Amino acid sequence: FLVIVNSFCNSKTVSSATPISYHNCCFQVPLPGGRQISFKDGLLRIQLDSQANKPTVIPQPGTAPSQQALTSIIVKDTGTIKGYGAFATAPLDKHTFLGFYEGKTIDGRDNLERISNDTRREYIISLDGGVTFIDGYKRAMDRSFFSPCHLNHEDKEKAECNCMRILLDDGCNVAFFTSRNIQTSEELCFNYGKNYWSGREKDKI
């Protein structure tokens, strides 16, 4: 992929002697099935998951879930080692918008490593595979009403994994949706991904 980046950036330079500034380059290459490869702000993003079963309409950043969706989800103790989780109090249709992941943006892994609170780190998600993160800990501690920060993990191969996350093209926001119809009393879960559990496989729940 470095060949692709160099070729693209070289085509934008005035001469071969002009230094390549990757941060000034950007491109998006569509692939079959809605997959894509994109390059922006010095980051190469590879989206190889099929888009066939994903929502066709993604709300703009800052959009709140419908009142119906919010009143159909409650945050409560799971009664298990997972602690608190989100549960449906009414049926939810497939692709119901659940909101954006809320929290403070952390730029750089060095800043991430400065966070020593293990509990806080459980609510941090990566936006781009390890460069930018969102710290949802503070929002997750408010359990008076639902936020995607309250969603627990479930392996994507299991039926209990009934929600999905979608990184917006701006690379700064993550939207959450139900991935199938959900029945009353079901817990809402999504797959945290392999990177989340890397080095802590024994803690996986």
N, C-alpha and C positions, 0 to 999 in steps of 0.2 A: 504493500500500500504506500510505502514511502516513494516508490517509483511514480505512482499516480500523483502524489502530492507535488513532487519535484517537477514533473512534466507540466502540471497545471500552472504552478507558480512561475516556472521558467517562461511559459507562454505569455505571462503578464509583465515580464521585466523588459526594460528597454534594451539591455545588452547582456551578454553572458557575464560581464564584469560587475553588473549590478547585484548587490547582495540580495538574497531571497529573504523576504520578511513573511514568515508563515502566518503571522497574525493579520496580515493584510489580504490573505487569500481565503476564499470560501467557495465551496461547491457542494452540490447534492446530486448523487447518482442514483436514480430509481432502479430497483431490481424487481424481478417477477414476484407476484404475490404481495405487493405493497412493501417489500423490504427496501432498504436503502443504505447507501454509504454517504456520509456527509463530512465536511471539514469546515470548521468555523472557529475563530479565535484561538487557533493553534491546536485544536483538539480534533482528532479523527474519531468519528462515531460510526459504529457498524451496527445496523439494526437488521438482524437476520430472522427475527420472529415473524411469522406470517401475520399479516394485518387483516386476514379474511374474517376473523371472528371478533374484530375490535370495533368500537363505535365509529360511526361515520362522521359524527359531529362532535368536536371537542370545544367545550366552553372557553371563553377568553379568561386569562389569568385574573383572579380576584372574584370570579363568579361564585356565588354561593349555591349549595344544593337547594332543591325545592323544599318548601316547608313540609310537604308530604313525606319526602325522603327523610328529613331530619327527625320528624315525629314518629317515624317507623323504625328507628334504631335507638337502642338504649345501651349505655355503658354500665357494666356490672361485673362483679367478681365471677370468674369462671368456675371457681371451686377446685381449680387444679393448680399445678405449679406455674402455669402461665400468668396467673394473677388476673388482672382485669382484661375484659375484652368487649367487643361490640356484638350485640345480638338484635335480630330483627323482631320487632313487635307486631309486624304486619307483613304481608307478602311484598316482595320487591321484584320488579320486572328486570329482565336481562338488560344490561347497559344503563341501569340507573346511575346517574352521576352522583358520586358520594362526596365530592369536594376535592380541594387541593391540599397537598401535604403542607402543614403550617409550621413555621419555625424560623429560626435565625440561620442565615447563610454562613457557612464556614468555608473560607477560601484557602485551599492548600492542605496537604496532609500534615505539614508541620503544626499548623494550628489545631488540627484534629487531635494530634498526639498530646497536646497540652491538656486535653480533657481527661482527667484521671478518674472521674466518677463513673464506675462501670454501669450503674443504673441509667445514668444520663445517656451513655453511649448506645444503649439499647434502642433509643428512639432517633438515632441519626441514620439518615439514608444518603446514599451517594447519587449524584446527578449524572456523573460522567465516568464512572469506573474508578474513581479514586483521586479526583482533583478538587471537586466542589461538592459540598455536603449541605444538608439541611438538618438542623438540630431541633427536633420536635418535642424535646423533653418537657419544657414549660407548658406547652399546650396540652400534652398528654396528661399532665397532672390535674388538669381541670376536667373532671369527669361529669360535669353537670349537663353537658350536651355533646353529641358525637363529633369526632373529627377522624380523618383517616389515620391520625397518629395512634388511635386506639385499636387498630387492626392487628391481630396476631398472625403468626406465620402458619402456613400449611404448605406441604410440598405440592407443586403444580400438578403432579400426576394423580393426586387424590381428589375425590369428589368434594371434600370439605374445603378445597381451595376454590372459593366462589367469587373472588374479586380480582381485579387487575389494575395495574398502574401503567400510565402512559406518560413518557417524558415529552413535553411540548417542544416544538421546534426552536423556541428561544433558549432551550437548555437550562432554564432556571426554575421551571415549574413542573410539578408532577401531579397529574389528575388521576383520580381513582373512580372506578366503575364496578358494578357487579358484572360478573362474567357469565352468569346464567340466572334463571329465575330462582329466587330465594323464598323459602317458606317461613312462616312465623316460628320463632324460637331458634332458628339456625344462627350459629355464630358466623360472623363475617371474617374471612381470612384471605390473605394473599401470600404469594411466594416471595420471601425476602431475597432469594437468590443465593448462589454459591458464595459470592464474595462476602456476604454478611456473616456467614458461618465459618469462613476460612480461619483456621487456627483455633477455633472454639467449637469444633464438631461435637465434643462431649457434652456441650451445653445445649445442643439443638433440641427443641421441643416441638 
